[in-house]
């Protein structure tokens, strides 16, 4: 973001021209970050997700899908997600 902002300022871009440039620049940065892995605050490459993190991510996806399929919203969704993401909860059990 800083680099895109700096470049836009150097080029004297304003208004819609600046918006279009920033959008394009930030998308490009995001793609590059995704390919290479982003640096953390110390400049080190972030580690790949651990198996535990991957499992939790998959569980989150499954819980989100179930909440959406059941059209849950607000407090009802919040309560369901809390219960669903607990360690021992199995999606598809009869008590949801």
Residue, then its C-alpha position, 0 to 999 in steps of 0.5 A: x500500500x505504501x509503495x502504491x501510494x508513494x508512486x501515485x503521489x510521485x506521478x501526481x495522480x488525483x481523482x478517478x485516475x488515482x482511484x483506478x491506479x491504486x486499485x490496479x496497484x493494490x491488486x497486483x501487490x496482493x497477487x505477488x504477496x500471495x505467490x511469494x508469501x508475505x513478510x512479517x514485521x521482522x522481514x521473515x517469510x511467514x510460515x505455511x499454515x500448520x496442520x492444526x491451522x488447516x484443520x481449523x480453517x476447514x472446520x470454519x468453512x464447514x461451519x460457515x456453509x452449514x450456517x448459511x444453508x440453515x439461513x442463520x443470522x444474528x445471535x442465532x448464527x453467533x451461538x451456532x458458530x460458537x458451538x460448531x467451532x468447539x473441538x468436540x462438535x461434529x457437523x451434522x449431529x442432531x442437536x444443532 
